[in-house]
Structures are given as structure tokens and as C-alpha cells.
């Protein structure tokens, strides 16, 4: 029995899946499997709220559920009162580089900052503005606002952060932005600094009066300051997601790869050794990105020694280690997913489909029976093509399931890194 899904969520969910992308909302209605992985992430969030944190790599082949899993964690974290940041790494967005690639990643993370009532991103300004309004009420209204009073209030609320690197400058900029907002200053230099838009330290000194410039060398330190600031404002912590880390693996320059892996190591050590607080970070990539001894993380000995499986695991999955390996969904889990999608499709268009469990089984067996596509097909393709099939049958009453499916194979994207799903056995 499929749950009754709100119309807007249902539309977003079905549109995304029919396009082969992970929806931002409604994932809880189609989640199957991943129980152990989910338990690990829930535990991480509990630790983060207590002042700790986690740093994990989420490993899986293309289409095997990395983006789905991280979006699930993201949504759950926001529901539980965390602020989240996320960014897809790209050739111009890395952890460090010679042309500000690390700064570009910081800018993307800030742009995509989200919380429960602003799940689509752009939450930094609303969070700080809410704080500004609270401070304004505490001092008796905007007419009593002065730069000195605001600075004093902000410093008092963030006093326990004073030992953190760059804290003094960060708090000053926050104070400046709060003051600018309450006094209706447009194009606040403080906000531009917080977003990482300055490129010259001389401009920062001239316009803001501090010496700290957010760049490739220190953007992670600023992320740590954001985490602690959010906690002071009533949130439980900060969770950061970096997807498409395979970009680092594909860098042609060994020096560039090594520099980025070294930055990963620094961040990993920092969080795992407890040098940061209220901060968790998840890095998503393919198995090759992690395990390749020539170009992957295993090529960097200091990371390999931290990430390699323990000698006593003996092939068992370890969901509590630094690397979470996402296995393919079982055939039974895929079948449950298809049944759920069929129910959602019926709900969206208010009809009853002719496809029952027997036909769903035929559909899935047909997809998996082709020797060429069975080594390429992933749950993403299976579900996308089922929605296409349901669309066709719903719009064309004369079309018959047997003509469209039986004796044929459903097309799958030619994805050489896809997952093999064994013959259905339900």
C-alpha cells in the first residue's frame, strides 16, 4: 500500500525519477533497503549534535544510489534541526588548485546552505537575518541599533569560539553584516566576504578592515566557524556533502591529485581527531576513486592506511568504518521499489494500472535477461523506464503490456560503470 503523498511532493518526485535524477524531496516514500547504512548516518548525526562529528567516504558505482543516499541523509538532517551544505565537485571546483578551485567549492557550499524551512538552499542570509531581528528586539528596536552594540552582542554570543582560527575576523564580519542588514545597507561588503566573493586581501582590508581573505588555503577553517556559529543560533550542527569526488581521481596532473588528497587528509584528520566540533562531512565517489592504487586515494599512502579494510573483516561489510560501500539493491528490494513507483504513478494520475505483481516480475526479468544490457543496467534506469512504460500504457488505452515488454529488453543507458543485477528470484 503506497502512502498518500502530497501533490507537490508527488509531482516533484515523479518528474525527477522519470528524468533519471535524484529528487530533492519525497525520498522517504521510495526508500528501500540501506537499513544498516541509515543507522550509521543517524548515529553520526547524534554524535554531531553532541559536539563531535564524522568524516566518511560513500562509495558506489554510477547509478548505485550514492546521490539518493546522500539526499536522504540531507533531508533527515534538516528535519532534525541541522544546517546542511552541499556541492558537486567539478574541474573548476575542487579542494584546492592554482586558480581558486577550492574557493569555488566554498562559494558553492555557501550558496547551497539549507535548513528545514529553506531546503532548496540560499539559507545563509535568512539565518543571519533572523539573528539580526532577534538582536534588534533585545536592544529595543532598530532605532537603538549601533555598530558597537551589535558587535558587543555578537561577540558575547560567540565568545566560546574565540580560540578557533580566524574567529576574531569572522565574528567581526558577522557583526558588520548584522549591522548592515538592520540599517538597510545594500550590497554589504560583509556579506560578500562571507560568500567568498573577495579575491584580493587589499580590498578586504580597505572595505572591511580585516586581514583574512577566504581562499584555497583556509576555506575549510571558515566552514568550521560556520558550524559553530549555527550551533550558537540554535541549530544542532552542520553537515557537509561533497559529491562527484571522482573528479579528483580524473585529474591528469599527479601534483594536482596529490594536493587535493593532502587536503582531504587534513580535513579527515581534523574531524576524526576531534579538532572540529558539530561538523560532519561526507565525500561521495566511485570505488576506483578510493581503491585505485595508481590514481585513487590508495595512491596516497597516508589516506590508504586510514581507509583500507581491516585484516579481520574477511569480506564482511563494515558500516561503521570511514568508507561506506553501497552494495547494489537486491532483486527483492528492486521489486519493492518498482511496486512503489507503480503505486505513485497511479496516485499522481488517479487511475488503476493494469500492471500487477506478475507483470512487474515479467518486466524486471525482461530487463535483466538481455546479455548486453544486464551488465549495464542500474536501478536508476530500471525505475526510469518503468515510469516511461506506465506513461505509455496510461496515455494509449490500446497499447498492451505484452506487446511493449514481453520478448523485448528495456533500453538502458550505456554506462560501463553500472551495476550487475543478477537474474530475478522472487
C-alpha atoms as one frame of an Amber mdcrd trajectory, in Angstrom:
protein
   0.000   0.000   0.000   1.521   3.295  -1.128   1.279   6.216   1.293  -0.777
   9.245   0.317   1.858  11.712  -0.902   1.237  15.487  -1.005   0.573  16.558
  -4.579   3.533  18.922  -4.916   5.922  16.351  -3.483   4.463  13.626  -5.684
   4.880  15.716  -8.829   8.473  16.625  -7.965   9.272  13.025  -7.112   7.880
  11.541 -10.307   9.307  14.244 -12.581  12.792  13.698 -11.172  12.691   9.905
 -11.404  11.327   9.982 -14.952  14.357  12.101 -15.862  16.829   9.788 -14.136
  17.814  12.298 -11.446  17.526  12.171  -7.670  14.635  14.274  -6.361  15.237
  16.797  -3.587  12.018  15.905  -1.780   9.869  12.832  -1.185  12.681  10.273
  -0.987  11.214   8.726   2.147   8.319   7.421   0.043  10.554   5.344  -2.237
  13.371   4.314   0.111  14.069   0.577   0.220  16.991  -1.291   1.768  20.014
   0.566   3.178  18.944  -0.100   6.778  22.458  -0.568   8.137  23.832   2.414
   6.259  20.990   4.571   7.528  21.650   3.504  11.114  25.266   4.626  10.729
  24.295   8.057   9.450  21.685   8.536  12.177  24.397   7.734  14.724  26.718
  10.251  13.068  24.116  12.983  13.443  23.602  12.155  17.096  27.366  12.439
  17.650  27.460  15.720  15.725  24.690  17.208  17.849  26.694  16.267  20.950
  29.681  18.251  19.692  31.533  15.588  17.736  31.302  14.709  14.076  32.083
  12.181  11.375  34.036  12.048   8.157  33.047   9.272   5.763  33.511   8.354
   2.144  30.398   6.983   0.436  31.493   4.634  -2.329  29.353   3.218  -5.100
  29.261   2.835  -8.855  27.326   5.241 -11.041  23.592   4.749 -10.597  24.052
   2.637  -7.484  22.462   5.072  -5.065  25.144   7.473  -3.780  23.191  10.600
  -4.638  19.977   9.027  -3.358  21.638   8.070  -0.082  23.200  11.463   0.488
  19.949  13.236  -0.322  18.205  11.018   2.218  20.760  11.969   4.879  20.481
  15.630   3.874  16.701  15.650   4.267  16.838  13.752   7.547  19.488  16.101
   8.935  17.387  19.169   8.123  14.322  17.580   9.713  16.366  17.023  12.874
  17.496  20.641  13.118  20.856  20.656  11.324  22.103  23.078   8.707  23.437
  21.374   5.577  25.775  22.424   2.791  26.376  20.517  -0.434  28.363  20.869
  -3.640  29.229  18.742  -6.644  32.952  18.779  -7.299  33.967  19.672 -10.853
  37.092  20.554 -12.774  36.780  24.151 -11.503  35.507  23.133  -8.044  37.982
  21.074  -6.100  39.516  21.145  -2.637  42.478  23.189  -3.773  44.056  24.352
  -7.010  46.113  27.030  -8.690  43.121  29.051  -9.925  40.899  29.244  -6.851
  39.224  25.880  -7.312  38.952  25.417  -3.554  37.391  28.853  -3.143  34.878
  27.949  -5.847  33.860  24.925  -3.794  33.399  27.113  -0.716  31.233  29.509
  -2.730  29.059  26.619  -3.923  28.689  25.261  -0.391  27.588  28.642   0.946
  25.170  29.125  -1.945  23.636  25.699  -1.235  23.347  26.167   2.511  19.943
  24.883   3.613  17.824  24.131   6.660  14.341  22.811   7.301  12.349  25.809
   6.069  14.792  26.652   3.267  15.575  23.194   1.835  16.496  24.449  -1.633
  19.494  26.490  -0.456  20.251  30.175  -0.073  19.828  29.932   3.689  22.856
  31.881   4.951  21.175  35.265   4.674  17.849  34.204   6.265  19.696  32.574
   9.167  21.748  35.700   9.863  18.766  37.981   9.294  16.696  36.048  11.826
  19.539  36.529  14.295  19.656  40.226  13.459  15.928  40.617  14.135  16.316
  38.850  17.470  19.177  41.114  18.488  17.173  44.151  17.394  14.276  43.142
  19.629  16.630  42.525  22.553  18.048  46.054  22.399  14.671  47.726  21.954
  14.256  48.156  18.202  16.201  49.228  15.124  16.321  52.854  16.160  18.647
  51.873  19.021  20.998  49.832  16.829  24.626  50.927  16.766  27.661  49.151
  15.399  29.159  48.979  18.887  26.069  47.438  20.499  25.682  44.853  17.735
  29.384  43.972  17.889  29.201  43.521  21.642  26.130  41.258  21.432  27.567
  39.089  18.662  30.905  38.724  20.435  29.158  37.723  23.651  27.136  35.019
  21.910  30.207  33.626  20.118  32.706  34.036  22.969  33.243  30.287  23.357
  34.543  30.167  19.763  37.357  32.655  20.428  40.165  30.079  20.296  39.295
  28.996  16.740  41.472  30.119  13.855  40.232  33.329  12.156  37.424  33.610
  14.730  38.064  37.266  15.553  37.795  38.360  11.931  34.865  36.041  11.206
  32.872  37.394  14.159  33.626  40.977  13.118  32.301  40.283   9.627  29.170
  38.650  11.040  28.644  41.703  13.256  29.125  44.026  10.287  26.560  42.118
   8.250  24.001  42.157  11.062  24.503  45.903  11.426  24.292  46.454   7.658
  21.059  44.466   7.488  19.427  46.344  10.379  20.437  49.709   8.895  19.339
  48.793   5.341  22.804  48.878   3.777  22.672  47.499   0.235  25.465  45.358
  -1.234  27.012  44.694   2.169  30.801  44.134   1.928  30.459  41.782   4.910
  28.006  39.561   3.032  30.300  39.468   0.005  33.146  38.335   2.275  31.000
  35.618   3.867  30.138  34.333   0.391  33.819  34.249  -0.589  33.496  36.883
  -3.282  36.684  38.827  -2.474  39.832  37.868  -4.343  42.323  40.467  -3.077
  43.387  40.902   0.532  43.954  44.624  -0.083  40.257  45.049  -0.896  39.294
  43.159   2.253  41.486  45.423   4.395  40.137  48.548   2.719  36.427  47.691
   2.768  36.091  45.547   5.919  39.190  46.265   7.969  40.427  42.698   8.486
  43.364  40.708   7.123  41.654  37.355   6.498  40.850  36.501   2.899  38.870
  33.316   2.234  40.886  31.367  -0.323  42.043  27.843  -1.175  44.239  27.652
   1.905  41.674  28.479   4.588  38.111  27.901   3.339  37.752  24.737   5.419
  38.606  26.701   8.573  35.743  29.050   7.740  33.403  26.067   7.324  34.303
  25.061  10.893  33.422  28.574  12.050  30.075  28.356  10.271  29.353  25.078
  12.079  29.943  26.605  15.490  28.042  29.774  14.608  24.981  27.778  13.545
  25.046  25.965  16.876  25.114  29.303  18.715  21.994  30.233  16.753  20.050
  27.193  17.879  20.844  24.590  15.219  22.318  21.201  16.075  25.337  21.420
  13.803  26.492  21.443  10.189  26.566  18.536   7.737  28.590  18.975   4.516
  28.245  16.832   1.381  30.759  16.797  -1.486  29.608  14.685  -4.426  31.341
  13.696  -7.687  34.716  13.280  -5.970  35.707  11.095  -8.919  36.730  14.440
 -10.462  39.823  14.357  -8.245  40.660  10.848  -9.450  40.440  12.008 -13.062
  42.888  14.897 -12.670  45.699  14.358 -15.140  48.341  16.074 -13.043  49.741
  13.896 -10.278  50.734  17.036  -8.382  47.138  18.316  -8.504  45.760  14.965
  -7.346  48.261  14.774  -4.523  47.489  18.326  -3.376  43.776  17.555  -3.258
  44.321  14.239  -1.481  46.529  16.011   1.040  43.728  18.473   1.710  41.313
  15.573   2.142  43.690  14.026   4.653  43.896  17.275   6.610  40.120  17.536
   6.815  39.760  13.847   7.676  42.302  14.051  10.494  40.820  17.280  11.790
  37.313  15.874  12.202  38.293  12.377  13.306  40.737  13.692  15.907  38.101
  15.971  17.384  39.754  19.239  16.366  36.425  20.413  14.977  33.019  20.179
  16.600  29.396  19.968  15.485  30.617  19.154  11.961  30.224  16.052   9.785
  31.420  15.660   6.226  30.591  13.078   3.548  32.584  12.611   0.338  30.927
  10.617  -2.462  32.842   8.815  -5.191  33.260   5.616  -7.148  35.205   2.577
  -5.898  38.032   3.471  -8.307  38.339   6.926  -6.760  39.111   5.251  -3.464
  40.808   1.966  -4.318  42.832   2.558  -7.475  46.485   2.155  -6.372  47.783
   4.427  -9.136  45.401   7.395  -9.133  42.870   6.874  -6.334  43.052   7.650
  -2.623  45.011   4.415  -2.159  47.828   6.001  -4.173  48.315   8.406  -1.270
  49.761   6.218   1.456  48.626   8.332   4.393  44.998   8.081   3.222  45.259
   4.421   2.249  46.416   3.496   5.747  43.285   5.134   7.156  40.767   3.828
   4.641  41.848   0.276   3.767  39.676  -2.515   5.145  40.814  -4.174   8.342
  42.540  -7.520   8.057  39.783  -9.254  10.031  36.783  -8.135   8.003  37.172
 -11.171   5.714  34.747  -9.888   3.086  32.074  -8.741   5.526  30.609  -5.258
   5.119  31.644  -2.713   7.733  29.156   0.135   8.022  30.963   1.821  10.896
  34.297   2.444   9.156  35.441   5.519   7.238  34.271   4.059   3.906  30.638
   3.058   3.357  30.422   0.769   0.331  26.935   0.890  -1.169  26.056  -2.539
  -2.488  23.538  -2.986  -5.327  19.944  -3.354  -4.212  18.833  -6.967  -4.059
  16.315  -8.215  -6.612  13.645  -8.288  -3.926  14.388  -4.669  -2.992  14.256
  -3.581  -6.636  10.897  -5.330  -6.978   9.523  -3.496  -3.928  10.782  -0.231
  -5.410   9.029  -0.908  -8.725   5.791  -1.749  -6.941   6.021   1.511  -5.017
   6.660   3.542  -8.168   3.688   1.956  -9.867   1.522   2.973  -6.920   2.839
   6.539  -7.008   2.139   6.770 -10.734  -1.445   5.629 -10.154  -1.803   8.183
  -7.372  -0.431  11.013  -9.476  -2.822  10.397 -12.403  -5.713   9.000 -10.330
  -6.168   5.690 -12.134  -5.633   1.964 -11.650  -2.893   0.400 -13.755  -3.271
  -2.935 -15.460   0.205  -3.905 -14.237   0.014  -6.266 -11.283   2.823  -8.021
  -9.397   3.072 -10.753 -12.034   3.605  -8.205 -14.790   6.106  -6.296 -12.676
   8.052  -9.519 -12.298   7.907 -10.081 -16.057   9.090  -6.528 -16.630  12.062
  -6.901 -14.320  13.027 -10.303 -15.716  12.871  -8.857 -19.224  15.190  -6.022
 -18.262  17.684  -8.410 -16.712  17.531 -11.156 -19.319  19.400  -9.373 -22.083
  23.082 -10.386 -22.005  24.263  -6.988 -23.189  22.210  -4.637 -21.035  22.179
  -6.735 -17.852  25.777  -5.785 -17.168  24.971  -2.099 -17.572  21.511  -1.561
 -16.137  21.140   0.141 -12.760  18.125   0.781 -10.513  18.052   4.315 -11.913
  17.461   3.024 -15.450  15.021   0.335 -14.332  12.818   2.817 -12.499  13.051
   5.489 -15.176  11.991   3.046 -17.884   9.136   1.700 -15.761   7.735   5.218
 -15.477   8.043   5.593 -19.250   6.203   2.290 -19.699   3.456   3.357 -17.301
   3.149   6.705 -19.113   2.743   4.930 -22.443   0.115   2.482 -21.189  -1.837
   5.209 -19.413  -1.951   7.506 -22.448  -2.633   4.777 -25.002  -5.544   2.514
 -23.956  -4.994   0.291 -26.991  -1.368  -0.441 -26.052  -0.804  -3.822 -24.466
   1.832  -4.638 -21.861   2.732  -7.893 -23.644   3.462  -6.072 -26.899   5.661
  -3.482 -25.212   7.590  -5.701 -22.820   7.435  -9.435 -23.293  10.118 -10.750
 -25.616  11.926  -7.427 -25.609  14.541  -5.734 -23.442  14.083  -2.311 -21.929
  16.761   0.117 -23.083  19.379   1.152 -20.545  21.968   3.910 -20.693  25.315
   2.598 -21.831  27.044   3.047 -18.513  30.243   0.996 -18.283  30.373   1.580
 -14.532  26.818   0.338 -13.921  25.926  -2.472 -11.595  25.144  -6.063 -12.467
  21.821  -7.165 -11.036  21.519 -10.937 -11.052  18.536 -12.795 -12.526  15.366
 -12.141 -10.569  14.499 -14.746  -7.983  11.410 -13.739  -6.029
